[in-house]
């Protein structure tokens, strides 16, 4: 049986620390949510093998957006958006892949796309997404189309 891999939300293992400038004490940059919310394949509205790491951003309307790496039943990865009003529960997951590999136009995506990063670019007033594609030659970095 294949192990179930999940994507944790708002959790960091071995969180880095920093020095609090007011107290000179070491402080954690991140804390684990006490409920340890997790998205798994059971949450997905279509059949998948696994949910992996996600790029995350807080949208202007206050929603949290996760752009999750999802492995389909063939073992190929695509990206799928999940949104939540509080970033903990009530996730609204797109009913089909949000961004799928397109190996006809981008041969480097033949075995899928993964490891998304998302950020808002104020000068463009748009979000930019970077991800890794996977092909015979390895995993070159790609950019959104």
N, CA, C and O atoms as a GROMACS GRO file, in nm:
protein
  580
    1UNK      N    1   0.084  -0.118   0.000
    1UNK     CA    2   0.000   0.000   0.000
    1UNK      C    3   0.089   0.124   0.000
    1UNK      O    4   0.188   0.130   0.073
    2UNK      N    5   0.052   0.223  -0.083
    2UNK     CA    6   0.126   0.348  -0.092
    2UNK      C    7   0.096   0.436   0.029
    2UNK      O    8  -0.020   0.448   0.067
    3UNK      N    9   0.198   0.497   0.092
    3UNK     CA   10   0.170   0.584   0.206
    3UNK      C   11   0.095   0.710   0.160
    3UNK      O   12   0.114   0.756   0.048
    4UNK      N   13   0.012   0.763   0.248
    4UNK     CA   14  -0.061   0.885   0.219
    4UNK      C   15   0.028   1.002   0.259
    4UNK      O   16   0.070   1.012   0.374
    5UNK      N   17   0.054   1.090   0.165
    5UNK     CA   18   0.133   1.209   0.193
    5UNK      C   19   0.037   1.326   0.201
    5UNK      O   20  -0.052   1.338   0.117
    6UNK      N   21   0.054   1.410   0.299
    6UNK     CA   22  -0.037   1.523   0.318
    6UNK      C   23   0.040   1.653   0.314
    6UNK      O   24   0.162   1.656   0.327
    7UNK      N   25  -0.033   1.761   0.297
    7UNK     CA   26   0.025   1.895   0.301
    7UNK      C   27  -0.019   1.961   0.430
    7UNK      O   28  -0.139   1.973   0.454
    8UNK      N   29   0.074   2.003   0.513
    8UNK     CA   30   0.038   2.069   0.636
    8UNK      C   31   0.014   2.216   0.610
    8UNK      O   32   0.080   2.278   0.526
    9UNK      N   33  -0.078   2.271   0.682
    9UNK     CA   34  -0.113   2.411   0.669
    9UNK      C   35  -0.066   2.484   0.793
    9UNK      O   36  -0.091   2.440   0.905
   10UNK      N   37   0.003   2.595   0.775
   10UNK     CA   38   0.048   2.679   0.885
   10UNK      C   39   0.134   2.603   0.986
   10UNK      O   40   0.124   2.627   1.106
   11UNK      N   41   0.218   2.512   0.939
   11UNK     CA   42   0.304   2.443   1.033
   11UNK      C   43   0.447   2.446   0.984
   11UNK      O   44   0.473   2.446   0.864
   12UNK      N   45   0.538   2.450   1.077
   12UNK     CA   46   0.680   2.453   1.046
   12UNK      C   47   0.750   2.361   1.145
   12UNK      O   48   0.731   2.374   1.266
   13UNK      N   49   0.830   2.270   1.094
   13UNK     CA   50   0.909   2.183   1.180
   13UNK      C   51   1.048   2.244   1.191
   13UNK      O   52   1.101   2.295   1.092
   14UNK      N   53   1.106   2.240   1.309
   14UNK     CA   54   1.237   2.301   1.333
   14UNK      C   55   1.238   2.447   1.287
   14UNK      O   56   1.322   2.488   1.207
   15UNK      N   57   1.144   2.524   1.338
   15UNK     CA   58   1.130   2.663   1.298
   15UNK      C   59   1.255   2.744   1.330
   15UNK      O   60   1.315   2.727   1.437
   16UNK      N   61   1.295   2.830   1.238
   16UNK     CA   62   1.410   2.915   1.266
   16UNK      C   63   1.376   3.014   1.378
   16UNK      O   64   1.260   3.038   1.408
   17UNK      N   65   1.479   3.069   1.437
   17UNK     CA   66   1.454   3.164   1.544
   17UNK      C   67   1.523   3.296   1.510
   17UNK      O   68   1.606   3.304   1.420
   18UNK      N   69   1.487   3.398   1.585
   18UNK     CA   70   1.548   3.529   1.568
   18UNK      C   71   1.566   3.589   1.707
   18UNK      O   72   1.519   3.533   1.806
   19UNK      N   73   1.633   3.701   1.713
   19UNK     CA   74   1.653   3.770   1.840
   19UNK      C   75   1.552   3.884   1.849
   19UNK      O   76   1.547   3.971   1.762
   20UNK      N   77   1.472   3.883   1.955
   20UNK     CA   78   1.374   3.989   1.978
   20UNK      C   79   1.452   4.116   2.013
   20UNK      O   80   1.525   4.118   2.112
   21UNK      N   81   1.436   4.222   1.934
   21UNK     CA   82   1.514   4.345   1.955
   21UNK      C   83   1.477   4.416   2.085
   21UNK      O   84   1.557   4.494   2.136
   22UNK      N   85   1.359   4.391   2.139
   22UNK     CA   86   1.319   4.456   2.264
   22UNK      C   87   1.377   4.386   2.386
   22UNK      O   88   1.411   4.452   2.485
   23UNK      N   89   1.388   4.254   2.382
   23UNK     CA   90   1.430   4.180   2.501
   23UNK      C   91   1.564   4.111   2.484
   23UNK      O   92   1.619   4.058   2.580
   24UNK      N   93   1.617   4.109   2.363
   24UNK     CA   94   1.741   4.037   2.331
   24UNK      C   95   1.727   3.887   2.352
   24UNK      O   96   1.827   3.815   2.355
   25UNK      N   97   1.605   3.838   2.367
   25UNK     CA   98   1.580   3.695   2.386
   25UNK      C   99   1.554   3.630   2.251
   25UNK      O  100   1.506   3.694   2.157
   26UNK      N  101   1.586   3.503   2.243
   26UNK     CA  102   1.559   3.429   2.120
   26UNK      C  103   1.408   3.405   2.110
   26UNK      O  104   1.344   3.367   2.208
   27UNK      N  105   1.354   3.428   1.991
   27UNK     CA  106   1.211   3.409   1.969
   27UNK      C  107   1.191   3.328   1.841
   27UNK      O  108   1.269   3.341   1.747
   28UNK      N  109   1.089   3.246   1.839
   28UNK     CA  110   1.059   3.166   1.720
   28UNK      C  111   0.992   3.253   1.615
   28UNK      O  112   0.907   3.336   1.647
   29UNK      N  113   1.031   3.233   1.489
   29UNK     CA  114   0.968   3.307   1.380
   29UNK      C  115   0.831   3.251   1.345
   29UNK      O  116   0.743   3.323   1.298
   30UNK      N  117   0.814   3.121   1.369
   30UNK     CA  118   0.689   3.054   1.333
   30UNK      C  119   0.643   2.970   1.451
   30UNK      O  120   0.724   2.920   1.530
   31UNK      N  121   0.513   2.954   1.462
   31UNK     CA  122   0.459   2.862   1.561
   31UNK      C  123   0.361   2.769   1.491
   31UNK      O  124   0.291   2.810   1.399
   32UNK      N  125   0.355   2.647   1.536
   32UNK     CA  126   0.262   2.549   1.481
   32UNK      C  127   0.121   2.581   1.531
   32UNK      O  128   0.101   2.611   1.649
   33UNK      N  129   0.025   2.576   1.440
   33UNK     CA  130  -0.114   2.596   1.479
   33UNK      C  131  -0.154   2.483   1.574
   33UNK      O  132  -0.124   2.367   1.546
   34UNK      N  133  -0.220   2.514   1.683
   34UNK     CA  134  -0.253   2.409   1.780
   34UNK      C  135  -0.342   2.299   1.723
   34UNK      O  136  -0.337   2.185   1.770
   35UNK      N  137  -0.422   2.330   1.622
   35UNK     CA  138  -0.508   2.229   1.560
   35UNK      C  139  -0.438   2.149   1.453
   35UNK      O  140  -0.493   2.051   1.404
   36UNK      N  141  -0.314   2.190   1.413
   36UNK     CA  142  -0.236   2.126   1.308
   36UNK      C  143  -0.322   2.088   1.187
   36UNK      O  144  -0.331   1.971   1.151
   37UNK      N  145  -0.386   2.188   1.125
   37UNK     CA  146  -0.474   2.157   1.011
   37UNK      C  147  -0.396   2.097   0.895
   37UNK      O  148  -0.285   2.141   0.863
   38UNK      N  149  -0.454   1.996   0.833
   38UNK     CA  150  -0.388   1.925   0.723
   38UNK      C  151  -0.488   1.906   0.609
   38UNK      O  152  -0.604   1.871   0.632
   39UNK      N  153  -0.440   1.929   0.487
   39UNK     CA  154  -0.518   1.894   0.368
   39UNK      C  155  -0.467   1.760   0.318
   39UNK      O  156  -0.346   1.740   0.309
   40UNK      N  157  -0.557   1.670   0.284
   40UNK     CA  158  -0.516   1.540   0.233
   40UNK      C  159  -0.597   1.507   0.108
   40UNK      O  160  -0.686   1.583   0.069
   41UNK      N  161  -0.566   1.396   0.046
   41UNK     CA  162  -0.638   1.356  -0.075
   41UNK      C  163  -0.787   1.338  -0.048
   41UNK      O  164  -0.869   1.349  -0.139
   42UNK      N  165  -0.824   1.309   0.077
   42UNK     CA  166  -0.965   1.293   0.112
   42UNK      C  167  -1.043   1.424   0.099
   42UNK      O  168  -1.166   1.421   0.086
   43UNK      N  169  -0.973   1.538   0.102
   43UNK     CA  170  -1.038   1.668   0.090
   43UNK      C  171  -1.061   1.708  -0.056
   43UNK      O  172  -1.137   1.800  -0.083
   44UNK      N  173  -0.997   1.639  -0.149
   44UNK     CA  174  -0.999   1.681  -0.289
   44UNK      C  175  -1.127   1.643  -0.358
   44UNK      O  176  -1.180   1.534  -0.334
   45UNK      N  177  -1.180   1.731  -0.444
   45UNK     CA  178  -1.308   1.704  -0.513
   45UNK      C  179  -1.294   1.614  -0.636
   45UNK      O  180  -1.394   1.584  -0.702
   46UNK      N  181  -1.172   1.570  -0.666
   46UNK     CA  182  -1.150   1.476  -0.776
   46UNK      C  183  -1.044   1.375  -0.733
   46UNK      O  184  -0.968   1.402  -0.640
   47UNK      N  185  -1.037   1.259  -0.798
   47UNK     CA  186  -0.944   1.154  -0.754
   47UNK      C  187  -0.797   1.194  -0.773
   47UNK      O  188  -0.757   1.237  -0.881
   48UNK      N  189  -0.718   1.178  -0.666
   48UNK     CA  190  -0.574   1.208  -0.670
   48UNK      C  191  -0.501   1.105  -0.584
   48UNK      O  192  -0.563   1.033  -0.505
   49UNK      N  193  -0.369   1.099  -0.599
   49UNK     CA  194  -0.287   1.015  -0.512
   49UNK      C  195  -0.250   1.087  -0.384
   49UNK      O  196  -0.266   1.034  -0.274
   50UNK      N  197  -0.199   1.211  -0.398
   50UNK     CA  198  -0.143   1.280  -0.282
   50UNK      C  199  -0.147   1.432  -0.298
   50UNK      O  200  -0.159   1.484  -0.409
   51UNK      N  201  -0.137   1.501  -0.184
   51UNK     CA  202  -0.123   1.646  -0.180
   51UNK      C  203   0.012   1.674  -0.116
   51UNK      O  204   0.046   1.618  -0.011
   52UNK      N  205   0.090   1.762  -0.180
   52UNK     CA  206   0.223   1.792  -0.129
   52UNK      C  207   0.231   1.940  -0.091
   52UNK      O  208   0.129   2.005  -0.067
   53UNK      N  209   0.353   1.992  -0.085
   53UNK     CA  210   0.378   2.129  -0.043
   53UNK      C  211   0.304   2.230  -0.130
   53UNK      O  212   0.278   2.207  -0.248
   54UNK      N  213   0.272   2.342  -0.069
   54UNK     CA  214   0.195   2.446  -0.137
   54UNK      C  215   0.267   2.580  -0.128
   54UNK      O  216   0.340   2.607  -0.032
   55UNK      N  217   0.246   2.663  -0.229
   55UNK     CA  218   0.280   2.804  -0.219
   55UNK      C  219   0.161   2.869  -0.150
   55UNK      O  220   0.047   2.828  -0.173
   56UNK      N  221   0.184   2.968  -0.068
   56UNK     CA  222   0.074   3.029   0.008
   56UNK      C  223   0.084   3.180   0.003
   56UNK      O  224   0.193   3.237   0.000
   57UNK      N  225  -0.034   3.245   0.002
   57UNK     CA  226  -0.040   3.390   0.004
   57UNK      C  227  -0.175   3.432   0.064
   57UNK      O  228  -0.275   3.363   0.049
   58UNK      N  229  -0.174   3.546   0.132
   58UNK     CA  230  -0.298   3.603   0.183
   58UNK      C  231  -0.348   3.700   0.077
   58UNK      O  232  -0.277   3.793   0.039
   59UNK      N  233  -0.471   3.680   0.030
   59UNK     CA  234  -0.528   3.763  -0.075
   59UNK      C  235  -0.584   3.894  -0.019
   59UNK      O  236  -0.605   3.906   0.102
   60UNK      N  237  -0.609   3.990  -0.106
   60UNK     CA  238  -0.657   4.121  -0.063
   60UNK      C  239  -0.792   4.113   0.006
   60UNK      O  240  -0.825   4.201   0.086
   61UNK      N  241  -0.873   4.010  -0.022
   61UNK     CA  242  -1.003   3.996   0.044
   61UNK      C  243  -0.991   3.926   0.180
   61UNK      O  244  -1.091   3.902   0.246
   62UNK      N  245  -0.866   3.894   0.221
   62UNK     CA  246  -0.842   3.830   0.350
   62UNK      C  247  -0.833   3.679   0.344
   62UNK      O  248  -0.787   3.616   0.439
   63UNK      N  249  -0.875   3.619   0.232
   63UNK     CA  250  -0.865   3.474   0.216
   63UNK      C  251  -0.719   3.431   0.208
   63UNK      O  252  -0.633   3.506   0.162
   64UNK      N  253  -0.693   3.310   0.255
   64UNK     CA  254  -0.563   3.246   0.234
   64UNK      C  255  -0.575   3.160   0.111
   64UNK      O  256  -0.671   3.084   0.097
   65UNK      N  257  -0.478   3.170   0.022
   65UNK     CA  258  -0.474   3.088  -0.099
   65UNK      C  259  -0.354   2.995  -0.090
   65UNK      O  260  -0.241   3.040  -0.072
   66UNK      N  261  -0.380   2.866  -0.103
   66UNK     CA  262  -0.273   2.768  -0.116
   66UNK      C  263  -0.274   2.721  -0.260
   66UNK      O  264  -0.379   2.683  -0.313
   67UNK      N  265  -0.160   2.723  -0.324
   67UNK     CA  266  -0.145   2.666  -0.457
   67UNK      C  267  -0.069   2.535  -0.434
   67UNK      O  268   0.053   2.534  -0.426
   68UNK      N  269  -0.144   2.425  -0.425
   68UNK     CA  270  -0.091   2.296  -0.382
   68UNK      C  271  -0.035   2.215  -0.498
   68UNK      O  272  -0.090   2.215  -0.608
   69UNK      N  273   0.074   2.146  -0.472
   69UNK     CA  274   0.120   2.044  -0.566
   69UNK      C  275   0.036   1.920  -0.538
   69UNK      O  276   0.027   1.873  -0.425
   70UNK      N  277  -0.025   1.869  -0.644
   70UNK     CA  278  -0.113   1.753  -0.632
   70UNK      C  279  -0.065   1.647  -0.732
   70UNK      O  280  -0.040   1.678  -0.848
   71UNK      N  281  -0.054   1.523  -0.685
   71UNK     CA  282  -0.016   1.414  -0.775
   71UNK      C  283  -0.142   1.341  -0.820
   71UNK      O  284  -0.221   1.295  -0.738
   72UNK      N  285  -0.160   1.333  -0.952
   72UNK     CA  286  -0.278   1.264  -1.005
   72UNK      C  287  -0.259   1.112  -1.000
   72UNK      O  288  -0.156   1.064  -0.954
   73UNK      N  289  -0.358   1.039  -1.046
   73UNK     CA  290  -0.355   0.893  -1.038
   73UNK      C  291  -0.250   0.829  -1.129
   73UNK      O  292  -0.218   0.711  -1.115
   74UNK      N  293  -0.195   0.908  -1.224
   74UNK     CA  294  -0.089   0.857  -1.312
   74UNK      C  295   0.049   0.881  -1.251
   74UNK      O  296   0.149   0.832  -1.304
   75UNK      N  297   0.054   0.956  -1.140
   75UNK     CA  298   0.181   0.988  -1.078
   75UNK      C  299   0.241   1.119  -1.127
   75UNK      O  300   0.356   1.150  -1.096
   76UNK      N  301   0.163   1.197  -1.203
   76UNK     CA  302   0.209   1.326  -1.255
   76UNK      C  303   0.153   1.439  -1.169
   76UNK      O  304   0.039   1.432  -1.122
   77UNK      N  305   0.233   1.542  -1.148
   77UNK     CA  306   0.190   1.652  -1.061
   77UNK      C  307   0.133   1.769  -1.140
   77UNK      O  308   0.173   1.797  -1.253
   78UNK      N  309   0.037   1.837  -1.076
   78UNK     CA  310  -0.020   1.962  -1.126
   78UNK      C  311  -0.042   2.052  -1.004
   78UNK      O  312  -0.018   2.010  -0.891
   79UNK      N  313  -0.088   2.173  -1.028
   79UNK     CA  314  -0.114   2.266  -0.920
   79UNK      C  315  -0.264   2.289  -0.907
   79UNK      O  316  -0.335   2.296  -1.007
   80UNK      N  317  -0.311   2.299  -0.784
   80UNK     CA  318  -0.453   2.320  -0.758
   80UNK      C  319  -0.470   2.421  -0.644
   80UNK      O  320  -0.402   2.413  -0.542
   81UNK      N  321  -0.561   2.515  -0.664
   81UNK     CA  322  -0.586   2.619  -0.564
   81UNK      C  323  -0.684   2.572  -0.457
   81UNK      O  324  -0.785   2.508  -0.487
   82UNK      N  325  -0.652   2.606  -0.333
   82UNK     CA  326  -0.741   2.584  -0.219
   82UNK      C  327  -0.748   2.717  -0.146
   82UNK      O  328  -0.646   2.780  -0.120
   83UNK      N  329  -0.870   2.760  -0.112
   83UNK     CA  330  -0.889   2.889  -0.046
   83UNK      C  331  -0.964   2.870   0.085
   83UNK      O  332  -1.050   2.782   0.098
   84UNK      N  333  -0.930   2.955   0.182
   84UNK     CA  334  -0.996   2.950   0.312
   84UNK      C  335  -1.007   3.091   0.367
   84UNK      O  336  -0.916   3.172   0.353
   85UNK      N  337  -1.121   3.120   0.431
   85UNK     CA  338  -1.141   3.253   0.490
   85UNK      C  339  -1.048   3.276   0.609
   85UNK      O  340  -1.007   3.390   0.634
   86UNK      N  341  -1.013   3.169   0.682
   86UNK     CA  342  -0.929   3.187   0.800
   86UNK      C  343  -0.794   3.116   0.790
   86UNK      O  344  -0.713   3.125   0.883
   87UNK      N  345  -0.768   3.047   0.681
   87UNK     CA  346  -0.641   2.978   0.663
   87UNK      C  347  -0.625   2.852   0.746
   87UNK      O  348  -0.516   2.796   0.754
   88UNK      N  349  -0.734   2.808   0.809
   88UNK     CA  350  -0.729   2.690   0.895
   88UNK      C  351  -0.827   2.583   0.849
   88UNK      O  352  -0.792   2.466   0.841
   89UNK      N  353  -0.950   2.624   0.821
   89UNK     CA  354  -1.051   2.526   0.782
   89UNK      C  355  -1.147   2.587   0.679
   89UNK      O  356  -1.127   2.701   0.636
   90UNK      N  357  -1.248   2.513   0.641
   90UNK     CA  358  -1.344   2.562   0.542
   90UNK      C  359  -1.280   2.580   0.404
   90UNK      O  360  -1.316   2.673   0.332
   91UNK      N  361  -1.187   2.493   0.368
   91UNK     CA  362  -1.115   2.506   0.241
   91UNK      C  363  -1.207   2.484   0.123
   91UNK      O  364  -1.284   2.388   0.119
   92UNK      N  365  -1.198   2.574   0.026
   92UNK     CA  366  -1.270   2.564  -0.101
   92UNK      C  367  -1.165   2.529  -0.206
   92UNK      O  368  -1.079   2.610  -0.240
   93UNK      N  369  -1.173   2.408  -0.258
   93UNK     CA  370  -1.072   2.355  -0.348
   93UNK      C  371  -1.128   2.351  -0.490
   93UNK      O  372  -1.239   2.304  -0.512
   94UNK      N  373  -1.049   2.401  -0.586
   94UNK     CA  374  -1.093   2.400  -0.725
   94UNK      C  375  -1.133   2.258  -0.766
   94UNK      O  376  -1.070   2.161  -0.724
   95UNK      N  377  -1.237   2.246  -0.848
   95UNK     CA  378  -1.292   2.116  -0.885
   95UNK      C  379  -1.212   2.045  -0.994
   95UNK      O  380  -1.241   1.930  -1.029
   96UNK      N  381  -1.112   2.112  -1.046
   96UNK     CA  382  -1.020   2.051  -1.143
   96UNK      C  383  -0.886   2.119  -1.127
   96UNK      O  384  -0.877   2.223  -1.061
   97UNK      N  385  -0.779   2.063  -1.185
   97UNK     CA  386  -0.649   2.127  -1.170
   97UNK      C  387  -0.653   2.274  -1.212
   97UNK      O  388  -0.709   2.309  -1.316
   98UNK      N  389  -0.592   2.360  -1.132
   98UNK     CA  390  -0.586   2.503  -1.160
   98UNK      C  391  -0.482   2.531  -1.267
   98UNK      O  392  -0.504   2.613  -1.357
   99UNK      N  393  -0.369   2.464  -1.257
   99UNK     CA  394  -0.261   2.478  -1.356
   99UNK      C  395  -0.202   2.340  -1.379
   99UNK      O  396  -0.137   2.282  -1.291
  100UNK      N  397  -0.225   2.288  -1.499
  100UNK     CA  398  -0.175   2.155  -1.534
  100UNK      C  399  -0.055   2.169  -1.627
  100UNK      O  400  -0.038   2.271  -1.694
  101UNK      N  401   0.028   2.066  -1.629
  101UNK     CA  402   0.141   2.064  -1.720
  101UNK      C  403   0.090   2.071  -1.865
  101UNK      O  404  -0.017   2.021  -1.898
  102UNK      N  405   0.171   2.133  -1.950
  102UNK     CA  406   0.136   2.145  -2.091
  102UNK      C  407   0.260   2.107  -2.174
  102UNK      O  408   0.326   2.194  -2.230
  103UNK      N  409   0.291   1.977  -2.180
  103UNK     CA  410   0.415   1.935  -2.245
  103UNK      C  411   0.420   1.959  -2.396
  103UNK      O  412   0.529   1.957  -2.454
  104UNK      N  413   0.306   1.981  -2.460
  104UNK     CA  414   0.310   2.014  -2.604
  104UNK      C  415   0.377   2.148  -2.629
  104UNK      O  416   0.457   2.164  -2.721
  105UNK      N  417   0.342   2.246  -2.544
  105UNK     CA  418   0.403   2.379  -2.558
  105UNK      C  419   0.530   2.394  -2.476
  105UNK      O  420   0.619   2.472  -2.511
  106UNK      N  421   0.538   2.320  -2.366
  106UNK     CA  422   0.652   2.329  -2.274
  106UNK      C  423   0.704   2.187  -2.249
  106UNK      O  424   0.663   2.124  -2.152
  107UNK      N  425   0.793   2.137  -2.335
  107UNK     CA  426   0.839   1.998  -2.322
  107UNK      C  427   0.902   1.966  -2.186
  107UNK      O  428   0.905   1.850  -2.145
  108UNK      N  429   0.953   2.068  -2.118
  108UNK     CA  430   1.013   2.044  -1.986
  108UNK      C  431   0.909   2.004  -1.882
  108UNK      O  432   0.945   1.967  -1.771
  109UNK      N  433   0.781   2.012  -1.916
  109UNK     CA  434   0.674   1.975  -1.823
  109UNK      C  435   0.619   1.835  -1.847
  109UNK      O  436   0.512   1.801  -1.797
  110UNK      N  437   0.690   1.754  -1.922
  110UNK     CA  438   0.639   1.623  -1.962
  110UNK      C  439   0.596   1.534  -1.845
  110UNK      O  440   0.501   1.458  -1.857
  111UNK      N  441   0.665   1.544  -1.732
  111UNK     CA  442   0.630   1.462  -1.616
  111UNK      C  443   0.565   1.544  -1.505
  111UNK      O  444   0.557   1.497  -1.391
  112UNK      N  445   0.519   1.664  -1.536
  112UNK     CA  446   0.443   1.741  -1.439
  112UNK      C  447   0.511   1.868  -1.391
  112UNK      O  448   0.624   1.898  -1.428
  113UNK      N  449   0.437   1.941  -1.308
  113UNK     CA  450   0.485   2.066  -1.249
  113UNK      C  451   0.464   2.058  -1.098
  113UNK      O  452   0.370   1.994  -1.050
  114UNK      N  453   0.553   2.123  -1.023
  114UNK     CA  454   0.548   2.110  -0.877
  114UNK      C  455   0.620   2.225  -0.809
  114UNK      O  456   0.674   2.314  -0.874
  115UNK      N  457   0.621   2.222  -0.676
  115UNK     CA  458   0.691   2.318  -0.590
  115UNK      C  459   0.657   2.464  -0.623
  115UNK      O  460   0.747   2.542  -0.652
  116UNK      N  461   0.529   2.500  -0.619
  116UNK     CA  462   0.490   2.638  -0.653
  116UNK      C  463   0.532   2.740  -0.547
  116UNK      O  464   0.538   2.710  -0.428
  117UNK      N  465   0.561   2.859  -0.595
  117UNK     CA  466   0.585   2.977  -0.510
  117UNK      C  467   0.498   3.087  -0.568
  117UNK      O  468   0.488   3.102  -0.690
  118UNK      N  469   0.434   3.164  -0.482
  118UNK     CA  470   0.344   3.270  -0.529
  118UNK      C  471   0.370   3.396  -0.449
  118UNK      O  472   0.390   3.391  -0.327
  119UNK      N  473   0.370   3.510  -0.518
  119UNK     CA  474   0.390   3.638  -0.451
  119UNK      C  475   0.318   3.747  -0.529
  119UNK      O  476   0.299   3.737  -0.650
  120UNK      N  477   0.280   3.850  -0.458
  120UNK     CA  478   0.216   3.965  -0.522
  120UNK      C  479   0.324   4.063  -0.567
  120UNK      O  480   0.415   4.095  -0.492
  121UNK      N  481   0.313   4.110  -0.691
  121UNK     CA  482   0.407   4.208  -0.746
  121UNK      C  483   0.331   4.340  -0.759
  121UNK      O  484   0.254   4.358  -0.853
  122UNK      N  485   0.352   4.434  -0.665
  122UNK     CA  486   0.275   4.559  -0.665
  122UNK      C  487   0.289   4.639  -0.794
  122UNK      O  488   0.192   4.699  -0.841
  123UNK      N  489   0.409   4.641  -0.851
  123UNK     CA  490   0.430   4.720  -0.974
  123UNK      C  491   0.343   4.671  -1.089
  123UNK      O  492   0.304   4.749  -1.176
  124UNK      N  493   0.313   4.542  -1.089
  124UNK     CA  494   0.229   4.484  -1.194
  124UNK      C  495   0.083   4.470  -1.150
  124UNK      O  496  -0.005   4.445  -1.233
  125UNK      N  497   0.059   4.487  -1.022
  125UNK     CA  498  -0.073   4.465  -0.962
  125UNK      C  499  -0.125   4.326  -0.997
  125UNK      O  500  -0.242   4.308  -1.029
  126UNK      N  501  -0.034   4.227  -0.990
  126UNK     CA  502  -0.066   4.088  -1.021
  126UNK      C  503   0.014   3.996  -0.930
  126UNK      O  504   0.114   4.036  -0.870
  127UNK      N  505  -0.033   3.871  -0.922
  127UNK     CA  506   0.042   3.769  -0.852
  127UNK      C  507   0.132   3.698  -0.954
  127UNK      O  508   0.092   3.676  -1.068
  128UNK      N  509   0.252   3.665  -0.911
  128UNK     CA  510   0.345   3.589  -0.995
  128UNK      C  511   0.362   3.451  -0.933
  128UNK      O  512   0.372   3.437  -0.811
  129UNK      N  513   0.364   3.350  -1.019
  129UNK     CA  514   0.381   3.212  -0.974
  129UNK      C  515   0.505   3.155  -1.042
  129UNK      O  516   0.520   3.164  -1.164
  130UNK      N  517   0.592   3.096  -0.962
  130UNK     CA  518   0.707   3.022  -1.015
  130UNK      C  519   0.689   2.877  -0.970
  130UNK      O  520   0.638   2.852  -0.861
  131UNK      N  521   0.730   2.783  -1.053
  131UNK     CA  522   0.719   2.642  -1.017
  131UNK      C  523   0.830   2.566  -1.087
  131UNK      O  524   0.897   2.619  -1.176
  132UNK      N  525   0.850   2.443  -1.046
  132UNK     CA  526   0.949   2.356  -1.107
  132UNK      C  527   0.878   2.260  -1.200
  132UNK      O  528   0.774   2.204  -1.165
  133UNK      N  529   0.935   2.240  -1.317
  133UNK     CA  530   0.882   2.139  -1.408
  133UNK      C  531   0.972   2.017  -1.400
  133UNK      O  532   1.086   2.025  -1.354
  134UNK      N  533   0.921   1.905  -1.446
  134UNK     CA  534   0.996   1.781  -1.434
  134UNK      C  535   0.996   1.708  -1.567
  134UNK      O  536   0.890   1.682  -1.624
  135UNK      N  537   1.114   1.676  -1.617
  135UNK     CA  538   1.128   1.609  -1.746
  135UNK      C  539   1.251   1.519  -1.746
  135UNK      O  540   1.320   1.505  -1.645
  136UNK      N  541   1.275   1.459  -1.859
  136UNK     CA  542   1.388   1.366  -1.871
  136UNK      C  543   1.521   1.427  -1.828
  136UNK      O  544   1.604   1.359  -1.768
  137UNK      N  545   1.543   1.554  -1.858
  137UNK     CA  546   1.669   1.620  -1.827
  137UNK      C  547   1.682   1.666  -1.684
  137UNK      O  548   1.786   1.720  -1.647
  138UNK      N  549   1.580   1.647  -1.602
  138UNK     CA  550   1.586   1.691  -1.464
  138UNK      C  551   1.469   1.782  -1.432
  138UNK      O  552   1.362   1.771  -1.491
  139UNK      N  553   1.491   1.872  -1.340
  139UNK     CA  554   1.384   1.959  -1.292
  139UNK      C  555   1.423   2.106  -1.309
  139UNK      O  556   1.466   2.169  -1.213
  140UNK      N  557   1.409   2.161  -1.430
  140UNK     CA  558   1.440   2.304  -1.448
  140UNK      C  559   1.330   2.390  -1.386
  140UNK      O  560   1.215   2.346  -1.374
  141UNK      N  561   1.364   2.511  -1.349
  141UNK     CA  562   1.264   2.603  -1.295
  141UNK      C  563   1.183   2.661  -1.409
  141UNK      O  564   1.237   2.694  -1.515
  142UNK      N  565   1.052   2.675  -1.388
  142UNK     CA  566   0.964   2.732  -1.488
  142UNK      C  567   0.897   2.854  -1.430
  142UNK      O  568   0.909   2.880  -1.311
  143UNK      N  569   0.828   2.927  -1.512
  143UNK     CA  570   0.751   3.041  -1.463
  143UNK      C  571   0.609   3.028  -1.516
  143UNK      O  572   0.583   2.954  -1.611
  144UNK      N  573   0.519   3.100  -1.454
  144UNK     CA  574   0.380   3.088  -1.494
  144UNK      C  575   0.360   3.138  -1.636
  144UNK      O  576   0.436   3.220  -1.688
  145UNK      N  577   0.256   3.085  -1.695
  145UNK     CA  578   0.227   3.120  -1.835
  145UNK      C  579   0.118   3.223  -1.842
  145UNK      O  580   0.080   3.266  -1.951
   0.00000   0.00000   0.00000
